[in-house]
Amino acid sequence: MSDEIGLCLCAMIHVVTQRLNLTLLTSMTKSDTILNNLCVKDFRSVQSQYFSTSLRKLPFKQQFESFIRMFSSRPPCNVGDSVTDVETPALLVCLKKLEQNLNTLKEAMKAYPSVKLRPHAKTHKCAMLARLQIQSGAVGLCCQKLTEAEALVQGGIQDVLLSNQVINKKKLLRLASLARSAHIAVCVDSERNIEDLSEAAKTLDVMLDIVIEVNVGGFRCGVEPGPDVARLAKKVMSLPNIRFKGLHCYNGRNQHIRSLADRQAAVNEVIEKTKLALSALKESEIECNYVTGGGTGTFHLEAASEVFTEVQPGSYVFMDVDYGLNLDGEEKFVSEFQQSLYILSTVQSVAENRAIVDVGLKAVSLDSGVPTVKNSGDQVYISGGDEHGVIVPPGDLKVGDQLWLIPGHCDPTVNMHEWIVGMRDGRVESIWPIGGKGPGI
Ligand SMILES: Cc1ncc(COP(=O)(O)O)c(C=O)c1O
């Protein structure tokens, strides 16, 4: 087959899949057959894979099938299916609980009228869910990886903060290209990165907002709160096609400090460091009216600080076992947000002292502990390796039974799946592609 015909074919399929993805994202109507199994991937990469030499040696039919496979991913069910028909392992979200969480946060933010909400999409990496967050009062979304930013912008999100550093000139051009259709801000902590960002934005004739990341105790990225903050802000202001927006002051570890008093003490340190960074800017007569940070565990505290102008909770949409262990002011487990995310598993084997489910390391992350079993008092999950989970004791579980597992840590668990299956009253109501999943190239 000639390159021209192949190109035409690529273009046609690309257009069809774009339309289908749009259907999935906007109407969430009944999904069906192979058409629903297509999802959009970057056209250029598909095209270059399609024309790779190894593929071109294959007969046309095989070329075509490989091509389709390249950008197809089969969801585990169809809209309208009963939960018992969902193929497992599958990532389920209880839509009622999810909607409650969106609403709870919207209501909670009313206590801080001068503080904006920019939820973090690293939790779900899904444009459809991001759109629900915008409908629920968010001014925009945060994300942590360029691929997440691309998924959000392709899915119609107009305002994205990449709360991380993007290094590599090709990636910077990809980032800058997003600014053609959305408002893009990105974190920096080095002069070299600022220069490269300016160059990329100038090449594509776009404007990028630049947020200086401050080390407020997380000892990850970020400059120390002091003269370095002013030095970087001045650098930003000296270069074309980039604009100084403000400060990023986030400490992830604080989110999971169990007692509220200890969390408050830790956030007080963040606030003090943020004030130091602001003073350094003031001394250099640099105006700053944007300070962003805070997650599900601490956003109330940053929002009440009168220093932060924006908060970025992420996990609140789904929650997980680890977050469920945080305590409130009365030393009770926090109950502000509901558990909405589950991994649906199937029992594949039962022995006298154990049952085995089809959820292992490929379907659930264990970095914050094992999943728990929904509605089960004494049954525990023990890791059985890549594909298996061991449930002890087996109780009256039988082969073919389904078990709902609550992930220990929602973000990396979602990253292992391709689709979020939305359930209401035991039926599949929506199937959303997790467009930003993966290592985040
Ligand atoms: C920079 C940043 N902001 C916000 C969040 C959201 O935190 P959480 O999911 O705990 O709400 C994260 C999560 O890791 C993060 O890295």
Ligand as a Chemical Component Dictionary entry (heavy atoms), coordinates in Angstrom:
data_LIG
# 
_chem_comp.id                   LIG 
_chem_comp.type                 NON-POLYMER 
_chem_comp.pdbx_formal_charge   0 
_chem_comp.three_letter_code    LIG 
# 
loop_
_chem_comp_atom.comp_id 
_chem_comp_atom.atom_id 
_chem_comp_atom.alt_atom_id 
_chem_comp_atom.type_symbol 
_chem_comp_atom.charge 
_chem_comp_atom.model_Cartn_x 
_chem_comp_atom.model_Cartn_y 
_chem_comp_atom.model_Cartn_z 
_chem_comp_atom.pdbx_ordinal 
LIG C1 C1 C 0 1.483  19.655 43.604 1  
LIG C2 C2 C 0 0.289  18.893 44.111 2  
LIG N1 N1 N 0 -0.840 19.574 44.409 3  
LIG C3 C3 C 0 -1.941 18.941 44.853 4  
LIG C4 C4 C 0 -1.960 17.565 45.012 5  
LIG C5 C5 C 0 -3.246 16.922 45.445 6  
LIG O1 O1 O 0 -3.118 16.256 46.602 7  
LIG P1 P1 P 0 -4.247 15.265 47.135 8  
LIG O2 O2 O 0 -4.442 14.211 46.091 9  
LIG O3 O3 O 0 -3.640 14.740 48.348 10 
LIG O4 O4 O 0 -5.454 16.069 47.317 11 
LIG C6 C6 C 0 -0.792 16.821 44.747 12 
LIG C7 C7 C 0 -0.764 15.378 44.981 13 
LIG O5 O5 O 0 0.195  14.704 45.057 14 
LIG C8 C8 C 0 0.351  17.495 44.265 15 
LIG O6 O6 O 0 1.473  16.837 43.958 16 
# 
loop_
_chem_comp_bond.comp_id 
_chem_comp_bond.atom_id_1 
_chem_comp_bond.atom_id_2 
_chem_comp_bond.value_order 
_chem_comp_bond.pdbx_ordinal 
LIG C1 C2 SING 1  
LIG C2 N1 SING 2  
LIG C2 C8 DOUB 3  
LIG N1 C3 DOUB 4  
LIG C3 C4 SING 5  
LIG C4 C5 SING 6  
LIG C4 C6 DOUB 7  
LIG C5 O1 SING 8  
LIG O1 P1 SING 9  
LIG P1 O2 DOUB 10 
LIG P1 O3 SING 11 
LIG P1 O4 SING 12 
LIG C6 C7 SING 13 
LIG C6 C8 SING 14 
LIG C7 O5 DOUB 15 
LIG C8 O6 SING 16 
# 
